Amino acid sequence: MTGYNLKEILKHFNIDVEIESYGNGHINDTYIADCEPKYILQKINQNVFKQPELVMDNIMAITQHLQKKITAAGGNPSRETLYFLPTTDGKPYYQTNETDYFRVYRFVENAVSYEQVENPEQFYEAAKAFGKFQRMLSDFPIDQLHETIPKFHDTRDRFAQLKAAIEKDPLGRAEGVRDVIDFALAREADTRIIMDAMEEGTVPWRVTHNDTKLNNVLLDEETGKGVCVIDLDTVMPGSMLFDYGDALRFGANTAAEDEKDLDKITIDLELFEAFTKGFLEEFDNITEKEIELLPFSAKLLTYECGIRFLTDYLLGDTYFKCHYEGHNLVRAKSQLKLVAEIEENLPKMTEIVKKYVK
């Protein structure tokens, strides 16, 4: 609970109804206002998002851009992207005297999100939604966006943090996981490939979502088609390879992100193909270098996640929430096992990408 009178908070958005807790998100506190139309109220988590004003600046800029594109295409802008309600004084958020931030957006009716991929068709539809998101924002001027979480997907920086954690080793954990550390350190050269290409200009900077898990796409309850990409808090300048690779890291893994039995973990090539097909059907404004790096991006984003878990384990589990002793180490081993599996399958993944490049 927030400790606030949420009904009074809603009045600042010109809504006067009862409200109740909603959803199972891990970052922001979320509530639903049961009126017509329904609205979602959220308290922005300032432990994660240190500058909520900049987060909302980004969100408002891209949703307004998307609304214009959707309208021009004959779509429904109040359903196909998030619509944020202004406060009574015209702001996209309400700031309390205690400097907490609340926002309200329209609830998308007759749509549902899923925590896990259930079949290739579902993943294909999610991919189409993410690809369409990229396409509609491909002409958005990225210099208008704030970098709200600096170096979020700069794997070079993540690697430097890992090396510093190994050297510091405050809890003496490094020696017991030397095989995991050695696997991670052996792939240092990979950490530079995408960021170097971005700095050289062969991989363009684009608007990126940066959290392309399946549950951040709403699918129509009846048709199963992608409706709307949600959870826009991490929208920043970046590479489309980040979004593509991270979606596959999560969605095409044959096991859970923290699976203890490493034999269960590999890359599901049927799901990889379904996602690639859907994504590239919608997003065709792609450079040769991006095409070349699509399969590699699945490996790199998985590796990045793995070394983040490993770094946190070495430093005493201070960032990721753990549910048992050694949870971060289990996560790290799981992700790095997936890296090894992707490495073995890169030739097949490359051939799949070639099938769908226009």
BAFIVO-365176 format. One record per residue (C-alpha): residue number from 0; x, z negated, y. Coordinates in steps of 0.1 Angstrom, whole numbers, plus 5000, padded with zeros to 4 digits. Last residue first. Example, Ala and Ser with C-alpha at 12.3 -4.5 7.8 and 13.67 -1.06 7.14 Angstrom:
ATOM, resi, xx, zz, yy
ATOM, 1, 5137, 4929, 4989;
ATOM, 0, 5123, 4922, 4955;
This chain:
ATOM, resi, xx, zz, yy
ATOM, 357, 5129, 5470, 4911;
ATOM, 356, 5148, 5443, 4892;
ATOM, 355, 5126, 5433, 4862;
ATOM, 354, 5145, 5445, 4832;
ATOM, 353, 5179, 5437, 4848;
ATOM, 352, 5170, 5400, 4849;
ATOM, 351, 5164, 5399, 4811;
ATOM, 350, 5198, 5415, 4805;
ATOM, 349, 5215, 5388, 4826;
ATOM, 348, 5196, 5361, 4807;
ATOM, 347, 5209, 5375, 4774;
ATOM, 346, 5245, 5375, 4787;
ATOM, 345, 5240, 5340, 4802;
ATOM, 344, 5228, 5324, 4769;
ATOM, 343, 5260, 5305, 4759;
ATOM, 342, 5265, 5293, 4795;
ATOM, 341, 5228, 5283, 4796;
ATOM, 340, 5234, 5260, 4766;
ATOM, 339, 5264, 5244, 4781;
ATOM, 338, 5245, 5237, 4813;
ATOM, 337, 5216, 5223, 4793;
ATOM, 336, 5241, 5198, 4778;
ATOM, 335, 5251, 5190, 4813;
ATOM, 334, 5215, 5182, 4822;
ATOM, 333, 5210, 5159, 4792;
ATOM, 332, 5243, 5141, 4796;
ATOM, 331, 5236, 5134, 4833;
ATOM, 330, 5200, 5122, 4825;
ATOM, 329, 5213, 5099, 4798;
ATOM, 328, 5240, 5086, 4821;
ATOM, 327, 5213, 5079, 4848;
ATOM, 326, 5192, 5059, 4823;
ATOM, 325, 5222, 5037, 4813;
ATOM, 324, 5202, 5005, 4814;
ATOM, 323, 5165, 5013, 4816;
ATOM, 322, 5139, 5027, 4840;
ATOM, 321, 5163, 5039, 4867;
ATOM, 320, 5153, 5050, 4902;
ATOM, 319, 5179, 5075, 4915;
ATOM, 318, 5201, 5064, 4945;
ATOM, 317, 5220, 5031, 4937;
ATOM, 316, 5226, 5035, 4900;
ATOM, 315, 5260, 5016, 4900;
ATOM, 314, 5284, 5041, 4916;
ATOM, 313, 5294, 5057, 4882;
ATOM, 312, 5258, 5062, 4873;
ATOM, 311, 5250, 5077, 4907;
ATOM, 310, 5278, 5102, 4903;
ATOM, 309, 5267, 5111, 4869;
ATOM, 308, 5231, 5117, 4880;
ATOM, 307, 5244, 5139, 4909;
ATOM, 306, 5267, 5156, 4885;
ATOM, 305, 5238, 5166, 4863;
ATOM, 304, 5216, 5178, 4892;
ATOM, 303, 5244, 5201, 4904;
ATOM, 302, 5250, 5214, 4869;
ATOM, 301, 5214, 5223, 4865;
ATOM, 300, 5214, 5240, 4899;
ATOM, 299, 5246, 5259, 4889;
ATOM, 298, 5233, 5271, 4855;
ATOM, 297, 5200, 5284, 4868;
ATOM, 296, 5219, 5300, 4897;
ATOM, 295, 5241, 5318, 4872;
ATOM, 294, 5211, 5338, 4859;
ATOM, 293, 5202, 5349, 4895;
ATOM, 292, 5238, 5355, 4906;
ATOM, 291, 5239, 5392, 4901;
ATOM, 290, 5205, 5397, 4917;
ATOM, 289, 5215, 5377, 4947;
ATOM, 288, 5247, 5398, 4950;
ATOM, 287, 5227, 5430, 4949;
ATOM, 286, 5204, 5418, 4977;
ATOM, 285, 5167, 5409, 4973;
ATOM, 284, 5136, 5419, 4993;
ATOM, 283, 5116, 5423, 4961;
ATOM, 282, 5098, 5390, 4959;
ATOM, 281, 5064, 5392, 4942;
ATOM, 280, 5072, 5410, 4910;
ATOM, 279, 5106, 5394, 4910;
ATOM, 278, 5092, 5358, 4907;
ATOM, 277, 5067, 5367, 4880;
ATOM, 276, 5092, 5385, 4858;
ATOM, 275, 5119, 5359, 4863;
ATOM, 274, 5094, 5331, 4854;
ATOM, 273, 5082, 5348, 4822;
ATOM, 272, 5117, 5358, 4812;
ATOM, 271, 5131, 5322, 4815;
ATOM, 270, 5100, 5309, 4797;
ATOM, 269, 5107, 5332, 4768;
ATOM, 268, 5144, 5324, 4770;
ATOM, 267, 5138, 5287, 4766;
ATOM, 266, 5171, 5271, 4777;
ATOM, 265, 5184, 5245, 4753;
ATOM, 264, 5180, 5208, 4746;
ATOM, 263, 5166, 5193, 4714;
ATOM, 262, 5201, 5187, 4699;
ATOM, 261, 5209, 5165, 4729;
ATOM, 260, 5186, 5137, 4716;
ATOM, 259, 5184, 5114, 4746;
ATOM, 258, 5161, 5136, 4767;
ATOM, 257, 5162, 5126, 4804;
ATOM, 256, 5151, 5159, 4820;
ATOM, 255, 5127, 5164, 4791;
ATOM, 254, 5133, 5190, 4765;
ATOM, 253, 5131, 5228, 4760;
ATOM, 252, 5143, 5234, 4796;
ATOM, 251, 5127, 5264, 4811;
ATOM, 250, 5107, 5245, 4837;
ATOM, 249, 5132, 5221, 4852;
ATOM, 248, 5164, 5241, 4854;
ATOM, 247, 5143, 5272, 4858;
ATOM, 246, 5127, 5260, 4890;
ATOM, 245, 5160, 5248, 4902;
ATOM, 244, 5176, 5282, 4898;
ATOM, 243, 5149, 5302, 4916;
ATOM, 242, 5147, 5277, 4945;
ATOM, 241, 5185, 5274, 4950;
ATOM, 240, 5190, 5312, 4945;
ATOM, 239, 5166, 5317, 4974;
ATOM, 238, 5195, 5304, 4995;
ATOM, 237, 5193, 5278, 5022;
ATOM, 236, 5176, 5270, 5055;
ATOM, 235, 5151, 5241, 5051;
ATOM, 234, 5118, 5232, 5035;
ATOM, 233, 5123, 5198, 5020;
ATOM, 232, 5090, 5183, 5031;
ATOM, 231, 5070, 5212, 5020;
ATOM, 230, 5052, 5195, 4990;
ATOM, 229, 5028, 5224, 4983;
ATOM, 228, 5029, 5261, 4972;
ATOM, 227, 4993, 5274, 4971;
ATOM, 226, 4970, 5294, 4948;
ATOM, 225, 4988, 5305, 4917;
ATOM, 224, 4964, 5320, 4892;
ATOM, 223, 4951, 5299, 4863;
ATOM, 222, 4917, 5317, 4867;
ATOM, 221, 4893, 5287, 4866;
ATOM, 220, 4912, 5257, 4879;
ATOM, 219, 4933, 5278, 4903;
ATOM, 218, 4969, 5268, 4902;
ATOM, 217, 4986, 5245, 4928;
ATOM, 216, 5024, 5248, 4929;
ATOM, 215, 5046, 5218, 4935;
ATOM, 214, 5040, 5204, 4900;
ATOM, 213, 5060, 5233, 4885;
ATOM, 212, 5092, 5221, 4902;
ATOM, 211, 5105, 5242, 4931;
ATOM, 210, 5120, 5214, 4952;
ATOM, 209, 5143, 5232, 4977;
ATOM, 208, 5115, 5252, 4995;
ATOM, 207, 5139, 5277, 5010;
ATOM, 206, 5138, 5298, 5041;
ATOM, 205, 5166, 5322, 5039;
ATOM, 204, 5204, 5325, 5044;
ATOM, 203, 5217, 5357, 5030;
ATOM, 202, 5239, 5360, 4999;
ATOM, 201, 5266, 5387, 5007;
ATOM, 200, 5271, 5371, 5041;
ATOM, 199, 5306, 5356, 5035;
ATOM, 198, 5294, 5321, 5041;
ATOM, 197, 5265, 5326, 5018;
ATOM, 196, 5288, 5340, 4991;
ATOM, 195, 5311, 5310, 4995;
ATOM, 194, 5280, 5287, 4991;
ATOM, 193, 5270, 5305, 4959;
ATOM, 192, 5304, 5306, 4942;
ATOM, 191, 5320, 5273, 4953;
ATOM, 190, 5307, 5249, 4927;
ATOM, 189, 5315, 5272, 4898;
ATOM, 188, 5353, 5267, 4904;
ATOM, 187, 5348, 5229, 4897;
ATOM, 186, 5336, 5235, 4862;
ATOM, 185, 5362, 5216, 4843;
ATOM, 184, 5354, 5185, 4863;
ATOM, 183, 5319, 5182, 4848;
ATOM, 182, 5331, 5185, 4812;
ATOM, 181, 5359, 5161, 4818;
ATOM, 180, 5335, 5135, 4833;
ATOM, 179, 5312, 5137, 4803;
ATOM, 178, 5341, 5133, 4779;
ATOM, 177, 5355, 5104, 4800;
ATOM, 176, 5323, 5084, 4798;
ATOM, 175, 5336, 5050, 4787;
ATOM, 174, 5366, 5053, 4810;
ATOM, 173, 5345, 5060, 4841;
ATOM, 172, 5323, 5029, 4839;
ATOM, 171, 5346, 5004, 4856;
ATOM, 170, 5319, 4991, 4879;
ATOM, 169, 5334, 5002, 4912;
ATOM, 168, 5348, 5035, 4898;
ATOM, 167, 5364, 5045, 4932;
ATOM, 166, 5383, 5075, 4918;
ATOM, 165, 5354, 5087, 4897;
ATOM, 164, 5330, 5082, 4926;
ATOM, 163, 5352, 5101, 4949;
ATOM, 162, 5354, 5130, 4924;
ATOM, 161, 5316, 5130, 4921;
ATOM, 160, 5312, 5130, 4959;
ATOM, 159, 5335, 5160, 4961;
ATOM, 158, 5314, 5178, 4935;
ATOM, 157, 5282, 5172, 4955;
ATOM, 156, 5300, 5186, 4985;
ATOM, 155, 5310, 5218, 4967;
ATOM, 154, 5275, 5219, 4953;
ATOM, 153, 5261, 5224, 4988;
ATOM, 152, 5224, 5221, 4977;
ATOM, 151, 5213, 5193, 5001;
ATOM, 150, 5242, 5198, 5025;
ATOM, 149, 5224, 5180, 5053;
ATOM, 148, 5188, 5168, 5046;
ATOM, 147, 5167, 5177, 5076;
ATOM, 146, 5185, 5210, 5083;
ATOM, 145, 5162, 5220, 5111;
ATOM, 144, 5144, 5253, 5111;
ATOM, 143, 5141, 5277, 5141;
ATOM, 142, 5175, 5293, 5132;
ATOM, 141, 5157, 5304, 5100;
ATOM, 140, 5139, 5332, 5119;
ATOM, 139, 5110, 5340, 5094;
ATOM, 138, 5112, 5375, 5081;
ATOM, 137, 5116, 5365, 5044;
ATOM, 136, 5088, 5339, 5048;
ATOM, 135, 5061, 5359, 5032;
ATOM, 134, 5084, 5371, 5005;
ATOM, 133, 5098, 5336, 4996;
ATOM, 132, 5063, 5321, 4993;
ATOM, 131, 5052, 5352, 4973;
ATOM, 130, 5081, 5345, 4949;
ATOM, 129, 5071, 5309, 4946;
ATOM, 128, 5035, 5318, 4938;
ATOM, 127, 5046, 5345, 4914;
ATOM, 126, 5068, 5320, 4896;
ATOM, 125, 5039, 5296, 4892;
ATOM, 124, 5019, 5324, 4877;
ATOM, 123, 5046, 5332, 4852;
ATOM, 122, 5051, 5295, 4843;
ATOM, 121, 5014, 5294, 4834;
ATOM, 120, 5016, 5326, 4814;
ATOM, 119, 5047, 5312, 4795;
ATOM, 118, 5028, 5282, 4782;
ATOM, 117, 5024, 5244, 4788;
ATOM, 116, 5050, 5239, 4815;
ATOM, 115, 5051, 5202, 4824;
ATOM, 114, 5037, 5181, 4853;
ATOM, 113, 5008, 5204, 4861;
ATOM, 112, 4990, 5210, 4894;
ATOM, 111, 4953, 5217, 4899;
ATOM, 110, 4931, 5238, 4922;
ATOM, 109, 4893, 5238, 4927;
ATOM, 108, 4896, 5224, 4962;
ATOM, 107, 4928, 5223, 4983;
ATOM, 106, 4927, 5191, 5004;
ATOM, 105, 4932, 5198, 5041;
ATOM, 104, 4962, 5180, 5056;
ATOM, 103, 4967, 5147, 5074;
ATOM, 102, 4999, 5131, 5086;
ATOM, 101, 5012, 5096, 5091;
ATOM, 100, 5044, 5083, 5105;
ATOM, 99, 5057, 5048, 5108;
ATOM, 98, 5071, 5038, 5142;
ATOM, 97, 5058, 5002, 5141;
ATOM, 96, 5036, 5011, 5171;
ATOM, 95, 5022, 5038, 5148;
ATOM, 94, 5031, 5075, 5149;
ATOM, 93, 5003, 5100, 5141;
ATOM, 92, 5014, 5134, 5130;
ATOM, 91, 5008, 5171, 5139;
ATOM, 90, 5003, 5162, 5175;
ATOM, 89, 4973, 5173, 5196;
ATOM, 88, 4962, 5141, 5212;
ATOM, 87, 4933, 5136, 5188;
ATOM, 86, 4957, 5142, 5160;
ATOM, 85, 4962, 5176, 5145;
ATOM, 84, 4951, 5186, 5110;
ATOM, 83, 4976, 5202, 5088;
ATOM, 82, 4966, 5233, 5067;
ATOM, 81, 4986, 5238, 5036;
ATOM, 80, 4989, 5274, 5024;
ATOM, 79, 4967, 5296, 5003;
ATOM, 78, 4935, 5276, 5008;
ATOM, 77, 4931, 5274, 5046;
ATOM, 76, 4948, 5307, 5050;
ATOM, 75, 4923, 5326, 5028;
ATOM, 74, 4936, 5361, 5022;
ATOM, 73, 4929, 5394, 5039;
ATOM, 72, 4966, 5404, 5040;
ATOM, 71, 4967, 5398, 5078;
ATOM, 70, 4951, 5363, 5072;
ATOM, 69, 4978, 5354, 5047;
ATOM, 68, 5006, 5365, 5070;
ATOM, 67, 4992, 5346, 5100;
ATOM, 66, 4987, 5315, 5079;
ATOM, 65, 5022, 5318, 5065;
ATOM, 64, 5038, 5317, 5099;
ATOM, 63, 5016, 5287, 5109;
ATOM, 62, 5027, 5270, 5077;
ATOM, 61, 5063, 5278, 5084;
ATOM, 60, 5065, 5264, 5119;
ATOM, 59, 5043, 5234, 5111;
ATOM, 58, 5064, 5223, 5081;
ATOM, 57, 5097, 5227, 5100;
ATOM, 56, 5085, 5207, 5130;
ATOM, 55, 5070, 5181, 5106;
ATOM, 54, 5104, 5175, 5089;
ATOM, 53, 5120, 5173, 5124;
ATOM, 52, 5095, 5147, 5135;
ATOM, 51, 5100, 5128, 5103;
ATOM, 50, 5137, 5121, 5110;
ATOM, 49, 5151, 5099, 5083;
ATOM, 48, 5132, 5116, 5055;
ATOM, 47, 5141, 5097, 5023;
ATOM, 46, 5139, 5061, 5035;
ATOM, 45, 5114, 5074, 5061;
ATOM, 44, 5088, 5080, 5034;
ATOM, 43, 5060, 5098, 5053;
ATOM, 42, 5026, 5081, 5051;
ATOM, 41, 5001, 5107, 5038;
ATOM, 40, 4965, 5114, 5043;
ATOM, 39, 4948, 5141, 5023;
ATOM, 38, 4916, 5156, 5035;
ATOM, 37, 4883, 5166, 5019;
ATOM, 36, 4860, 5192, 5035;
ATOM, 35, 4835, 5176, 5035;
ATOM, 34, 4844, 5139, 5031;
ATOM, 33, 4862, 5118, 5006;
ATOM, 32, 4895, 5111, 5025;
ATOM, 31, 4923, 5111, 4999;
ATOM, 30, 4954, 5089, 5000;
ATOM, 29, 4992, 5095, 4995;
ATOM, 28, 5022, 5072, 5000;
ATOM, 27, 5052, 5095, 5001;
ATOM, 26, 5081, 5098, 4976;
ATOM, 25, 5071, 5093, 4940;
ATOM, 24, 5038, 5113, 4939;
ATOM, 23, 5012, 5102, 4914;
ATOM, 22, 4979, 5113, 4930;
ATOM, 21, 4955, 5096, 4953;
ATOM, 20, 4948, 5062, 4968;
ATOM, 19, 4914, 5057, 4986;
ATOM, 18, 4898, 5065, 5019;
ATOM, 17, 4864, 5057, 5036;
ATOM, 16, 4853, 5080, 5064;
ATOM, 15, 4858, 5084, 5101;
ATOM, 14, 4879, 5115, 5108;
ATOM, 13, 4890, 5125, 5143;
ATOM, 12, 4927, 5126, 5133;
ATOM, 11, 4934, 5093, 5151;
ATOM, 10, 4903, 5080, 5133;
ATOM, 9, 4923, 5084, 5101;
ATOM, 8, 4947, 5056, 5110;
ATOM, 7, 4917, 5033, 5116;
ATOM, 6, 4905, 5041, 5080;
ATOM, 5, 4940, 5034, 5068;
ATOM, 4, 4940, 4999, 5081;
ATOM, 3, 4978, 4994, 5076;
ATOM, 2, 4998, 4974, 5051;
ATOM, 1, 5011, 5006, 5036;
ATOM, 0, 5000, 5000, 5000;
